[in-house]
């Protein structure tokens, strides 16, 4: 039975997420019963503004930002084979990223 699996990968480091997704795609495309595609989702940016000196110079401020990069891996194939591939490729290489799975039968 062929099923679809969507893996949403999130990270603060774009180099790390690109390496993980590209290596996973190469390994998945080598297997003949699976097909995979990669979609880049919009980068979420959160900006934080702080006053440099809390007691004087209220107009003097600093800005910081946090960027969260997201990718969506779409896999299609037999469910048992997909579970093995996810366990070997995604879970074993987990360094500094988060992922969530969604199955569609």
Order of alpha helices (4+ residues) and beta strands (2+ residues): beta-alpha-beta-beta-alpha-beta
